[in-house]
Amino acid sequence: MQTRLLAASAPLALLSLFMVSTPALAQNNASATADAAALKAQPMIDKVLNTDTIAWDIVEGLTTEVGPRLAGTEAEARARVWAVRKLKALGFKNVRAEPYKMPVWVRGEEKAEIVSPFPQRLTLTALGNSGATPVNGLAAEVIYFKDLASLETANPASVKGKIVFVSHNMQPTQDGSSYGYHGRVRRVAPALAAKMGAVGVVIRSIGTDYHRNPHTGVTSWPDGMTPIPAAALSLPDAENLERIFKRGKPVMMNLTLTPRFVGEQESGNVIAEIPGTDPAAGIVLVACHLDSWDLAIGAIDDASGCGIVTAAALHATHINAKPRRTIRVLWAGAEEVGLFGARAYAAAHGSDNHVVAGESDFGADRVWRFQTNYGEAGKPIVARLERALQPLGVARGDTNADADGADVSGIVALGKTAAINLSQDGSDYFNLHHTPDDTLDKVDPAKLRQNVAAWTAAINILANAPEAIAPAPKKVP
């Protein structure tokens, strides 16, 4: 009896096994088909690498026809008009600007000189959100700190009434990791010095070049604190000032900075899409930022990024005219002065079904590494990306990466959206970053095309992957 029952149940067991295996088999077949499609796309990626002109046209057009694009100003408003017109002309759908309000700071007169012991002029520029000196400037003794840590442990009595000079020793790195640490000098030192009673702050520029080009960038003040004048010295001037201090004599400086806060003005994001065939499959978000600092035309930071992701999105549709997922391009506003565009986008679109996001905002040098944070189901996608990007000289990196882009970090931080990072070589990036030298001639067309090819390969794979894309669960320490 028991034997007959076991025999009778065998077909049911086999049927159950078949039912369990069928979805997995179907997924394997879909993954294999996607692998073959990605391989078949390689000649088109090679063509992008050698012939793309879309990215260059965007970078050249934006920097020539608009120029510097300080957030919240008339120039940034012109850039949004330009962007909408350009994206529509390129064939994107649902192109629109999404405005928001933000506080706006504008630059004024900037000059400084050592009065004693060795009189000479200095080359410097105000930091974003700097306070102002009197119109005729201020004169005060300068106190020197070799780094931020030295200022943090200083006796406030030694700082009160003086101009604080903070240096550092930032070195170039391929991945730009030195910026996170040394950038605190710009972000933190002015407010810290103000709290101690300083009347002004000058820092060694957060950069790695030795041209007489100071690097601007935003600094922050706690709520309720009155900003004091804050500026960045070019690296040669900062090192010269250090040598003056080594002579052991008191240093007096005249400092004139006359920026203004002009109240709330309009900024905005520009969004464009290539609609997908499967709304339930979600959105692939690729971003850049439209604004720039006012010292130059912002070719490296970040017109190049806008050219790269936009061209790549279009080329991906040349490979697959009807992508499974919607490809959304975000040209964020007001990134440089405090991520206002990123926050506005997250507030407006945080509930949209973004499945993966990435950004190009580290210049236009070659992509050398990609990073992801996909879960178990995404392993075939990572392997597919590796095969597609390896011929372009792009190596596989971590699979536990966070979003490598400020304008998508808010969306990724919600925990539902995976990240794709295509890391550019940053060895020379901080020679140009936030300086008057960020001009079109610094963009290498061949390197720009390599970026476009890498992003084209990635967008094509992500927009058409049959697998689910989601971030892996965070590991609990």
URRARA-V999362 format. One line per field, one symbol per residue. ss: DSSP state (@ for helix, = for strand, . for the rest). psi: psi as a letter, one per 30 degrees, with the letter a starting at -180 (. if undefined). A space follows every 50 residues. Layout:
ss = ???
psi = ???
This chain:
ss = .@@@@@@@@@@@@@@@@@@@@@@@@@@@@@@@@@@@@@@@.@@@@@@@@@ @..@@@@@@@@@@@@........@@@@@@@@@@@@@@@@...======== ======...=======...===.===.=.........========..@@@ @@...@@@@...====..........@@@@@@.@@@@@@@@@@@@....= ====.............=..........=====.@@@@@@@@@@@@.... =======..===============....@@@.=======.........@@ @@@@@@@@@@@@@@@@@@@......=======.......@@@@@@@@@@. ...======.......======.=.@@@@@@@@@@@@@@@....==.... .....@@@@@@@@....=======....@@@........@@@..@@@@@@ @@@@@@@@@@@@@@......=......
psi = eeeeeeeefeeeeeeeeeeefeeeeeeeeeeeeeeeeeeffeeeeeeeef fkfeeeeeeeeeeefebkikkgleeeeeeeeeeeeeeeffgllhklkjll llkkkklbkjllkkelfikllkklkkkkgklkllegalklkkkkkfleee efglkeffekglkkkkaahklkleggffeeefffeeeeeeeeeeefglfl kklkkilglhlhjlkalklkklkfkkklkklkkleeeeeeeeeeeffglk kkkkkjkhlkkgaklkallkklljklfjeffakjkklakelllffaghee iheeeeeeeeeeeeeeffejfilelkjkkjjklheeggheeeeeeeefgf flikfkklkjhhaglkkfkkklhlaefgeeeeeeeeeefefggjlkblgh klkikeffeeeeffffklkkkjkljgefegffjhlfgileffkjeeeeee eeeeeeeeeeeefgkflkjlkkkkkk.
